[in-house]
Amino acid sequence: MRERFESILGAERVVSEPAALDAYNDDYSEHDPVTPVLALLPESVEQVQAIVRLAAELRVPLTPRVAGTNVGGLAIPPQGGVVVDLRRMNRVIAVHAEDMVAVIEPGVTQQQLKDHLESAGLPLTFGFSLGPRRSSVLANLTLDGLTNRSVKYGSMGEWAAGFEVVLADGSVARTGAWALSDLPFAKSPFPDLSGLFIGWQGTTGIVTKAAFHLAPKHPLNERLFILAYSTRGTYEAMRRLCRLETCDDIGGLSWPTGKMMLGVPRPHPVPDDGEPRFFLYVDLTAEAHEELAYKREALRGVLEALRAGGEKFEDPLDVSTLVKINLAMGKFASFPTDLDFLTDHPGKGLTWIGTYGPLSRFDEAADEGVRIMVEHGVAPAIVSRAMKDGHFGVLRFLAIFDKKNPEEIARVKAVNLALLRAMTDRGFVMYKTPPWALRELQSRIDPGMWELMRRVKSVLDPQGILNPGKLLLP
Ligand SMILES: Cc1cc2nc3c(=O)[nH]c(=O)nc-3n(C[C@H](O)[C@H](O)[C@H](O)COP(=O)(O)OP(=O)(O)OC[C@H]3O[C@@H](n4cnc5c(N)ncnc54)[C@H](O)[C@@H]3O)c2cc1C
């Protein structure tokens, strides 16, 4: 098999050394590692097509991968599988500045795209995830992830304007307006086949280019942190701020997350009396100082109204002031960023139950999640934010652990299972869902939806060579 792939790519683009292959066998999470039999490093669409055709002939599973930072085991191959490492396909193909559309390859990282826009002097930006700088923008689009622009735009799949995809038979298709127009301006108006590649975890095709919308970057910006003393106060502020449409981002970090950020590696699970419960953070941007002043005033009004109702908040502090008090806050000063307190600690393990759910239920769901984590002896670290003008939001419970300690692995598995059940009971849906969680949810997901997913998969990938096992699909 190696020789066959080498004849397509050249020996230098086929990784077969066991030590080098180990780099592809896991991610930060508790999922069991699986070392691929080969890793392939294509540099062009034609090479991806040839890889897929050969894999179909040999019936070898292919797992696309860029940085492997998804925290759900989604880029870990099945036994006997081959990883398609897309990091060398890393060109920014085009930026249509007037239409605010970018076209990129899978290997383009968050940092690279930001640098590209800045060096071109374009007042444009895009949604940054809190994932590492080296993570793929395209992967987060296809995973329908969340970003610092989700308050206005929703999950990242909504930014997609069209994809170029290599299908399981090696053919190439373009979705969205791109199927006809040279400028991929929107997913509309043809049938929305871009959706066949959003949320599918690489099981329906290998996306070789993504066209997506950029956002205007305003010259004035402020990131404010507000200490909040109750769950209700935090989320009521979030809901009210959404209705004003004045904030670019509105998030809530529970106190243990805040402490981790400030350098406490393993905060105590139970907060001390009188400690705040949340960091509420808010991004404001504006074209003019008057506009920024109005937005600040609107925020103050929301906090005052809640204070009048008995909630307690400290006054907002700008992140630049906080960085002067504690340098660690620099991690939150600008995006993308590397949250090394989550990824680069001695134990190396990071896991979470990340859910999308209705903001109206956040108070009770967050409190229940905290209760479950404390019961399991895990510091209740929450990262949450409003999305799509408050129509929903993300509520994510995270834990760091020692990957070499079986007891800690067992503990995070137990807490994740309990959190998954509790959040599902409350109508929340886990995103980037790993197979173990889908097995747990199998009997609860609409059977018609399961059947439809299976039918779509069998049409798009009849031999089951594209990331089989993910989404419990063959
Ligand atoms: C500390 C930390 C914070 C994070 N914060 C966030 C956050 O705020 N928001 C968020 O959404 N995510 C977050 N993440 C998760 C992760 O960083 C993002 O989802 C990231 O975009 C994944 O990119 P990647 O290059 O690591 O993809 P990978 O992990 O390599 O791949 C992810 C999935 O996409 C598939 N895939 C990759 N490329 C292709 C392709 N070309 N075609 C088809 N399928 C493909 C893979 O098979 C896999 O299923 C965070 C991760 C960490 C470690």
The ligand as a MOL file (V3000), in Angstrom:
LIG
                    3D

  0  0  0     0  0            999 V3000
M  V30 BEGIN CTAB
M  V30 COUNTS 53 58 0 0 0
M  V30 BEGIN ATOM
M  V30 1 C -7.9700 25.0350 24.2640 0
M  V30 2 C -8.9310 24.8170 23.1450 0
M  V30 3 C -9.9660 25.7070 22.9520 0
M  V30 4 C -10.8730 25.5110 21.9200 0
M  V30 5 N -11.8560 26.4300 21.7520 0
M  V30 6 C -12.7350 26.2750 20.7580 0
M  V30 7 C -13.7490 27.2640 20.5480 0
M  V30 8 O -13.8070 28.2920 21.2080 0
M  V30 9 N -14.6330 27.0460 19.5610 0
M  V30 10 C -14.5710 25.9410 18.7810 0
M  V30 11 O -15.4180 25.8030 17.9060 0
M  V30 12 N -13.6150 25.0150 18.9350 0
M  V30 13 C -12.6960 25.1500 19.9000 0
M  V30 14 N -11.7130 24.2190 20.0620 0
M  V30 15 C -11.6850 23.0300 19.1950 0
M  V30 16 C -10.7690 23.1380 17.9730 0
M  V30 17 O -9.6560 23.9240 18.2220 0
M  V30 18 C -11.4890 23.6540 16.7290 0
M  V30 19 O -12.6070 22.8820 16.4400 0
M  V30 20 C -10.5410 23.6710 15.5270 0
M  V30 21 O -11.0540 24.4830 14.5280 0
M  V30 22 C -10.3010 22.3100 14.9180 0
M  V30 23 O -9.3100 22.4730 13.9280 0
M  V30 24 P -8.1840 21.3890 13.7420 0
M  V30 25 O -7.2500 21.8970 12.7110 0
M  V30 26 O -7.5840 21.0240 15.0200 0
M  V30 27 O -9.0850 20.1820 13.1730 0
M  V30 28 P -8.8610 18.6270 13.3970 0
M  V30 29 O -9.0150 18.3030 14.8290 0
M  V30 30 O -7.6210 18.1950 12.7140 0
M  V30 31 O -10.1160 18.0320 12.6040 0
M  V30 32 C -11.4150 18.2200 13.1200 0
M  V30 33 C -12.4420 17.3810 12.3570 0
M  V30 34 O -12.5880 17.8820 11.0470 0
M  V30 35 C -12.3080 16.8630 10.0860 0
M  V30 36 N -11.6260 17.5390 8.9940 0
M  V30 37 C -10.4700 18.2270 9.0560 0
M  V30 38 N -10.1870 18.7540 7.8630 0
M  V30 39 C -11.1810 18.3780 7.0350 0
M  V30 40 C -11.4450 18.5980 5.6540 0
M  V30 41 N -10.6260 19.3140 4.9140 0
M  V30 42 N -12.5450 18.0420 5.1200 0
M  V30 43 C -13.3870 17.3100 5.8600 0
M  V30 44 N -13.1850 17.0680 7.1720 0
M  V30 45 C -12.1040 17.6040 7.7400 0
M  V30 46 C -11.4640 15.8490 10.8330 0
M  V30 47 O -11.5600 14.5580 10.2730 0
M  V30 48 C -12.0960 15.9040 12.2020 0
M  V30 49 O -13.2750 15.1520 12.2140 0
M  V30 50 C -10.7620 24.3900 21.0670 0
M  V30 51 C -9.7100 23.5030 21.2570 0
M  V30 52 C -8.8000 23.7070 22.2740 0
M  V30 53 C -7.6870 22.7250 22.4430 0
M  V30 END ATOM
M  V30 BEGIN BOND
M  V30 1 1 1 2
M  V30 2 1 2 3
M  V30 3 2 2 52
M  V30 4 2 3 4
M  V30 5 1 4 5
M  V30 6 1 4 50
M  V30 7 2 5 6
M  V30 8 1 6 7
M  V30 9 1 6 13
M  V30 10 2 7 8
M  V30 11 1 7 9
M  V30 12 1 9 10
M  V30 13 2 10 11
M  V30 14 1 10 12
M  V30 15 2 12 13
M  V30 16 1 13 14
M  V30 17 1 14 15
M  V30 18 1 14 50
M  V30 19 1 15 16
M  V30 20 1 16 17
M  V30 21 1 16 18
M  V30 22 1 18 19
M  V30 23 1 18 20
M  V30 24 1 20 21
M  V30 25 1 20 22
M  V30 26 1 22 23
M  V30 27 1 23 24
M  V30 28 2 24 25
M  V30 29 1 24 26
M  V30 30 1 24 27
M  V30 31 1 27 28
M  V30 32 2 28 29
M  V30 33 1 28 30
M  V30 34 1 28 31
M  V30 35 1 31 32
M  V30 36 1 32 33
M  V30 37 1 33 34
M  V30 38 1 33 48
M  V30 39 1 34 35
M  V30 40 1 35 36
M  V30 41 1 35 46
M  V30 42 1 36 37
M  V30 43 1 36 45
M  V30 44 2 37 38
M  V30 45 1 38 39
M  V30 46 1 39 40
M  V30 47 2 39 45
M  V30 48 1 40 41
M  V30 49 2 40 42
M  V30 50 1 42 43
M  V30 51 2 43 44
M  V30 52 1 44 45
M  V30 53 1 46 47
M  V30 54 1 46 48
M  V30 55 1 48 49
M  V30 56 2 50 51
M  V30 57 1 51 52
M  V30 58 1 52 53
M  V30 END BOND
M  V30 END CTAB
M  END
